[in-house]
């Protein structure tokens, strides 16, 4: 078995066919092919034109032969007798049966980790060698798997082939669409073992668990402040330790730190309302507005109700913030005065009273304010005095 395993390992890591000439190059990713027909098939990966769709599920394939193989799953032609899973071909079924038998014939020569498939061993071996043979032709970012490169190229092309049938939202990855569908189904398979709170994504559960443990593994290298979530750390660095604003408005030239802020600002110029109701002709600028409309007008969706006062909310996050008001404890205490607050955001806003720092600026008169609400009210007054056609431009 050892000799057989080593033979398989050599086949997995060495590619004797790579010596053949590949004169046909893809103009998108520069991948070479020996035959022109293979290049034509490969091009459909980037354009997704003339793809073949499965009549029983949402999957699409660039070759008709791939579609025929996929249909074997629906016809249960190759079905595992132990777990009932169906596969495209007999080869896939044989590989799957190794899971039930526990056999892993392919062993890594570095860490002795074993695999059921030689392809998995080949991918794993790149962890030790550091090999990343798949490079992006736009930003030269390298990947150790071709699938990761294909998903990465959609960042540059903007392709979002996976669309939601309810809200017409599009996604670049199938797994993102699957997670989004849980918004409509209400499915939350990940539950906290401490408070039984449920989440639609495993990453949200992992972040939530740190509320109970108090763990903050992400530390800022500039001010040594720690955070429980990596995205919060990135936002902290962007807003407090960086003045970079790479996103420019094409209409007024205003600069923003994040793409989300830019998209929110551009709607002011275009009056775009991308979210449409599938029951009536109403359109909305924000997703929360559409969600609120579906709940109030069409009774579609789920309200989050407070157990104490029975007040209803669209988002669970808003309910959690509201529920704190019914508690007797105000855990956030000001270090400069004896005032206490329910929320950390309220304490942060209160700290501005003890400082002279003014971070919000009116774009019309360049006057600075401590709070965002103050500059919004001032901006509206300035716009009316100057006779601006759009008094709510801010």
C-alpha positions as CSV (number, residue, x, y, z in Angstrom):
1,X,0.0,0.0,0.0
2,X,2.9,2.4,0.7
3,X,4.4,2.0,-2.7
4,X,0.9,2.5,-4.2
5,X,0.5,5.6,-2.1
6,X,3.8,7.1,-3.2
7,X,2.9,6.4,-6.8
8,X,-0.3,8.3,-6.4
9,X,1.4,11.1,-4.6
10,X,3.9,11.5,-7.5
11,X,1.0,11.6,-9.9
12,X,-0.7,14.2,-7.9
13,X,2.3,16.6,-7.6
14,X,4.0,16.1,-11.0
15,X,2.4,17.1,-14.3
16,X,4.0,15.4,-17.3
17,X,1.5,17.0,-19.7
18,X,2.8,20.5,-18.8
19,X,5.7,20.1,-21.2
20,X,3.3,20.2,-24.2
21,X,3.2,23.5,-26.1
22,X,0.2,25.6,-25.4
23,X,-0.1,28.2,-28.2
24,X,-3.7,29.2,-27.4
25,X,-3.8,31.8,-24.7
26,X,-6.8,33.2,-22.9
27,X,-6.9,37.0,-23.3
28,X,-8.5,37.4,-19.8
29,X,-6.3,35.3,-17.5
30,X,-3.4,34.3,-19.9
31,X,-4.0,30.6,-19.3
32,X,-2.6,28.5,-22.1
33,X,-4.2,25.6,-23.9
34,X,-3.0,22.9,-26.3
35,X,-6.2,22.8,-28.3
36,X,-8.3,25.7,-29.6
37,X,-11.6,23.9,-28.6
38,X,-10.4,23.8,-24.9
39,X,-9.8,27.6,-25.1
40,X,-13.3,28.2,-26.4
41,X,-14.8,26.2,-23.6
42,X,-12.6,28.1,-21.1
43,X,-13.7,31.5,-22.3
44,X,-17.2,30.8,-21.2
45,X,-15.9,30.7,-17.7
46,X,-15.3,34.5,-17.9
47,X,-18.3,35.6,-20.0
48,X,-20.9,33.0,-18.9
49,X,-22.5,33.3,-22.3
50,X,-24.4,30.3,-23.7
51,X,-24.2,28.4,-20.5
52,X,-26.4,25.4,-20.0
53,X,-28.9,25.6,-17.1
54,X,-30.3,22.7,-15.1
55,X,-34.1,22.4,-15.2
56,X,-34.3,21.1,-11.6
57,X,-32.0,23.5,-9.8
58,X,-30.2,26.8,-10.2
59,X,-26.9,25.5,-11.3
60,X,-25.4,26.5,-14.7
61,X,-22.6,24.8,-16.7
62,X,-20.4,26.0,-19.5
63,X,-20.4,22.6,-21.3
64,X,-23.3,20.4,-22.2
65,X,-21.3,17.3,-21.1
66,X,-21.0,18.9,-17.6
67,X,-24.8,19.3,-17.5
68,X,-25.4,15.7,-18.5
69,X,-23.0,14.6,-15.7
70,X,-24.9,16.8,-13.2
71,X,-28.2,15.4,-14.2
72,X,-27.0,12.0,-12.8
73,X,-27.4,13.6,-9.3
74,X,-31.1,14.2,-9.9
75,X,-31.7,10.8,-11.4
76,X,-29.9,9.1,-8.5
77,X,-28.0,6.9,-11.0
78,X,-24.9,6.9,-8.8
79,X,-26.3,6.8,-5.2
80,X,-24.4,5.8,-2.0
81,X,-26.1,2.8,-0.4
82,X,-25.1,4.0,3.1
83,X,-26.0,7.7,3.3
84,X,-28.1,8.2,0.2
85,X,-26.0,10.9,-1.4
86,X,-26.0,11.1,-5.2
87,X,-23.0,11.8,-7.4
88,X,-22.2,12.7,-11.0
89,X,-20.3,9.5,-11.9
90,X,-19.1,6.2,-10.6
91,X,-15.6,7.6,-9.9
92,X,-17.0,10.2,-7.6
93,X,-19.1,7.5,-5.9
94,X,-16.1,5.3,-5.3
95,X,-14.1,8.2,-3.8
96,X,-17.1,9.0,-1.5
97,X,-17.3,5.4,-0.2
98,X,-13.7,5.9,1.2
99,X,-15.3,8.3,3.8
100,X,-17.5,5.5,5.2
101,X,-14.6,3.0,5.1
102,X,-12.2,5.4,6.8
103,X,-9.5,4.7,4.2
104,X,-7.2,7.6,3.4
105,X,-4.5,6.2,1.0
106,X,-2.8,9.5,0.2
107,X,-0.3,10.8,2.8
108,X,1.6,14.1,3.0
109,X,5.3,13.5,3.2
110,X,5.8,16.6,5.4
111,X,3.1,16.5,8.1
112,X,1.8,12.9,7.5
113,X,-1.7,14.2,7.1
114,X,-3.8,11.7,5.0
115,X,-6.4,12.3,2.3
116,X,-9.0,10.3,0.4
117,X,-8.2,12.0,-2.9
118,X,-4.9,12.7,-4.7
119,X,-6.2,16.1,-5.8
120,X,-6.7,17.1,-2.1
121,X,-3.2,16.0,-1.4
122,X,-1.8,18.1,-4.3
123,X,-3.6,21.2,-3.0
124,X,-2.5,20.5,0.6
125,X,1.2,20.1,-0.5
126,X,1.1,23.8,-1.6
127,X,0.7,24.8,2.0
128,X,4.2,23.5,2.7
129,X,5.8,24.6,-0.5
130,X,4.2,28.0,-0.6
131,X,3.4,27.5,-4.3
132,X,0.6,29.7,-5.7
133,X,0.5,28.9,-9.5
134,X,-2.8,30.7,-10.2
135,X,-2.2,34.5,-10.7
136,X,-4.7,37.3,-11.3
137,X,-3.8,39.2,-14.6
138,X,-5.1,42.5,-13.1
139,X,-3.5,42.8,-9.6
140,X,-1.0,39.9,-9.8
141,X,-2.5,38.3,-6.6
142,X,-1.7,34.6,-6.5
143,X,-3.7,31.7,-5.3
144,X,-3.1,28.0,-4.6
145,X,-6.4,26.9,-6.2
146,X,-8.0,27.7,-9.5
147,X,-11.4,28.0,-7.9
148,X,-10.1,30.8,-5.6
149,X,-8.8,32.7,-8.6
150,X,-12.1,32.4,-10.5
151,X,-13.9,33.9,-7.5
152,X,-11.3,36.6,-7.2
153,X,-11.6,37.7,-10.8
154,X,-15.2,38.7,-10.2
155,X,-14.0,41.6,-8.0
156,X,-12.4,43.2,-11.1
157,X,-15.1,42.2,-13.6
158,X,-18.0,43.0,-11.3
159,X,-19.8,39.8,-12.4
160,X,-22.6,38.8,-10.1
161,X,-24.2,35.7,-11.7
162,X,-26.2,34.6,-8.6
163,X,-29.4,36.5,-8.2
164,X,-32.1,36.4,-5.5
165,X,-35.6,35.8,-6.9
166,X,-37.3,37.9,-4.2
167,X,-35.3,41.2,-3.9
168,X,-33.4,40.9,-7.3
169,X,-30.1,41.3,-5.4
170,X,-27.1,39.8,-7.2
171,X,-24.0,38.1,-5.6
172,X,-20.6,37.1,-7.0
173,X,-20.5,33.8,-5.0
174,X,-23.0,31.1,-4.7
175,X,-22.4,30.7,-0.9
176,X,-23.3,34.4,-0.5
177,X,-26.6,33.8,-2.2
178,X,-27.3,30.8,0.0
179,X,-26.6,32.9,3.2
180,X,-28.8,35.7,1.8
181,X,-31.8,33.3,1.2
182,X,-31.9,32.7,4.9
183,X,-33.2,36.2,5.3
184,X,-36.4,35.1,3.5
185,X,-36.7,31.6,5.0
186,X,-35.8,32.7,8.5
187,X,-33.4,29.8,8.9
188,X,-30.7,30.3,11.6
189,X,-28.9,27.0,12.0
190,X,-26.1,28.3,14.3
191,X,-27.1,28.6,18.0
192,X,-25.2,29.9,20.9
193,X,-24.8,27.3,23.7
194,X,-24.9,30.0,26.4
195,X,-28.0,32.1,25.6
196,X,-29.6,30.0,22.7
197,X,-29.4,33.0,20.4
198,X,-29.5,31.9,16.8
199,X,-27.5,33.2,13.7
200,X,-27.7,32.6,10.0
201,X,-23.9,32.5,9.6
202,X,-21.2,30.7,11.6
203,X,-19.0,33.7,11.6
204,X,-21.6,35.8,13.4
205,X,-22.0,33.0,16.0
206,X,-18.2,33.0,16.6
207,X,-18.2,36.8,17.1
208,X,-21.2,36.6,19.4
209,X,-19.6,33.9,21.6
210,X,-16.9,36.5,22.5
211,X,-19.6,38.5,24.2
212,X,-19.8,35.8,26.8
213,X,-16.0,35.0,27.0
214,X,-14.8,38.6,26.8
215,X,-12.2,37.6,24.3
216,X,-10.8,40.4,22.1
217,X,-8.1,38.7,19.9
218,X,-7.7,41.6,17.4
219,X,-5.3,44.3,18.7
220,X,-4.6,47.6,17.0
221,X,-0.8,48.0,16.4
222,X,-1.0,51.8,16.7
223,X,-2.9,52.3,19.9
224,X,-3.0,48.8,21.4
225,X,-6.8,48.8,21.6
226,X,-8.4,45.3,21.3
227,X,-11.5,44.2,19.4
228,X,-13.6,41.1,19.3
229,X,-14.1,41.3,15.5
230,X,-11.6,41.8,12.7
231,X,-13.9,44.0,10.7
232,X,-14.3,46.4,13.6
233,X,-10.5,46.6,13.9
234,X,-10.2,47.5,10.2
235,X,-12.9,50.2,10.6
236,X,-11.1,51.5,13.7
237,X,-7.8,51.8,11.8
238,X,-9.5,53.5,8.8
239,X,-11.3,56.2,10.8
240,X,-8.9,56.9,13.6
241,X,-5.4,56.2,12.2
242,X,-5.8,57.0,8.5
243,X,-6.7,60.1,6.5
244,X,-7.0,58.1,3.2
245,X,-10.2,58.6,1.2
246,X,-9.8,56.6,-2.0
247,X,-13.5,56.7,-3.1
248,X,-14.5,59.8,-5.1
249,X,-18.0,60.9,-6.1
250,X,-18.2,61.2,-9.9
251,X,-20.8,64.0,-9.6
252,X,-19.3,66.4,-7.0
253,X,-15.9,65.0,-6.3
254,X,-16.5,64.5,-2.6
255,X,-14.2,61.8,-1.1
256,X,-15.1,58.9,1.1
257,X,-13.2,56.3,3.1
258,X,-15.4,53.3,2.3
259,X,-17.3,52.2,-0.8
260,X,-20.5,51.9,1.3
261,X,-20.4,55.6,2.1
262,X,-19.8,56.5,-1.5
263,X,-22.8,54.4,-2.7
264,X,-25.0,56.0,0.0
265,X,-23.9,59.5,-1.2
266,X,-24.3,58.9,-4.9
267,X,-28.0,58.1,-4.4
268,X,-28.5,61.8,-3.5
269,X,-27.4,62.9,-6.9
270,X,-29.1,60.1,-8.9
271,X,-32.3,59.6,-6.9
272,X,-31.7,55.9,-7.6
273,X,-34.1,53.5,-5.9
274,X,-32.7,50.1,-6.6
275,X,-34.9,48.1,-4.3
276,X,-38.4,47.3,-5.8
277,X,-41.4,45.6,-4.2
278,X,-42.4,42.4,-5.9
279,X,-46.0,42.9,-4.9
280,X,-46.6,46.5,-6.1
281,X,-44.8,49.2,-8.1
282,X,-43.2,51.0,-5.1
283,X,-39.4,51.4,-5.1
284,X,-37.0,52.3,-2.3
285,X,-33.6,53.7,-1.9
286,X,-32.6,51.6,1.1
287,X,-33.1,47.9,1.8
288,X,-34.5,48.6,5.3
289,X,-37.2,50.8,3.7
290,X,-38.2,47.9,1.4
291,X,-38.2,45.5,4.4
292,X,-40.4,47.9,6.4
293,X,-42.8,48.3,3.5
294,X,-43.2,44.5,3.1
295,X,-43.9,44.1,6.8
296,X,-46.5,46.9,7.0
297,X,-48.2,46.7,3.6
298,X,-47.9,43.1,2.6
299,X,-47.4,41.3,5.9
300,X,-44.3,39.6,4.6
301,X,-41.5,38.9,6.9
302,X,-41.0,38.7,10.7
303,X,-41.3,41.5,13.3
304,X,-39.1,41.4,16.3
305,X,-41.3,42.2,19.4
306,X,-40.1,43.4,22.8
307,X,-41.3,41.0,25.6
308,X,-41.8,43.9,28.0
309,X,-43.6,46.6,26.1
310,X,-44.5,44.7,22.9
311,X,-43.0,47.3,20.7
312,X,-42.1,46.0,17.2
313,X,-38.8,46.4,15.3
314,X,-37.7,45.4,11.8
315,X,-34.2,44.3,12.8
316,X,-33.1,42.1,15.8
317,X,-30.3,44.6,16.4
318,X,-32.8,47.4,17.0
319,X,-34.7,45.2,19.4
320,X,-31.5,44.4,21.4
321,X,-30.7,48.1,21.7
322,X,-34.3,48.8,22.9
323,X,-34.3,45.9,25.4
324,X,-31.5,47.5,27.3
325,X,-33.8,50.4,28.2
326,X,-35.9,48.0,30.4
327,X,-32.9,47.0,32.5
328,X,-32.1,48.8,35.7
329,X,-28.3,48.8,35.2
330,X,-26.4,51.4,33.2
331,X,-23.0,49.8,32.8
332,X,-21.3,52.6,30.9
333,X,-19.9,55.3,33.3
334,X,-18.3,58.5,32.2
335,X,-14.7,58.9,33.5
336,X,-15.1,62.7,33.8
337,X,-18.5,63.0,35.6
338,X,-20.9,60.6,37.4
339,X,-23.3,60.2,34.5
340,X,-24.1,56.7,33.4
341,X,-25.5,55.3,30.1
342,X,-27.2,52.2,28.8
343,X,-25.1,52.0,25.5
344,X,-21.5,52.5,24.7
345,X,-22.5,54.8,21.8
346,X,-24.3,57.1,24.2
347,X,-21.2,57.3,26.4
348,X,-19.0,58.0,23.4
349,X,-21.3,60.9,22.3
350,X,-21.4,62.2,25.8
351,X,-17.6,62.4,26.0
352,X,-17.7,65.1,23.4
353,X,-19.1,67.4,26.1
354,X,-15.8,67.3,27.9
355,X,-13.6,67.9,24.8
356,X,-13.3,70.6,22.2
357,X,-12.9,68.2,19.3
358,X,-15.2,68.9,16.5
359,X,-15.1,66.3,13.7
360,X,-18.1,67.1,11.6
361,X,-17.9,69.9,9.0
362,X,-20.6,71.7,7.0
363,X,-19.6,71.5,3.3
364,X,-21.3,74.8,2.6
365,X,-19.8,77.1,5.2
366,X,-17.0,74.9,6.6
367,X,-18.3,75.3,10.2
368,X,-17.4,72.4,12.5
369,X,-19.6,70.6,15.0
370,X,-19.2,67.9,17.6
371,X,-22.2,65.8,16.6
372,X,-23.5,64.6,13.3
373,X,-27.1,65.6,14.1
374,X,-25.9,69.2,14.7
375,X,-24.2,69.5,11.3
376,X,-27.1,68.0,9.5
377,X,-29.5,70.5,11.0
378,X,-27.1,73.4,10.3
379,X,-26.5,72.2,6.7
380,X,-30.3,72.3,5.9
381,X,-30.4,75.9,7.2
382,X,-27.4,76.9,5.1
383,X,-28.9,75.3,2.0
384,X,-32.2,77.2,2.4
385,X,-30.3,80.5,2.8
386,X,-28.2,79.9,-0.3
387,X,-31.2,78.7,-2.3
388,X,-29.9,75.2,-3.0
389,X,-32.2,73.1,-5.2
390,X,-31.4,70.0,-3.0
391,X,-31.7,71.0,0.7
392,X,-31.1,67.4,1.8
393,X,-27.8,67.0,-0.1
394,X,-25.8,66.1,3.0
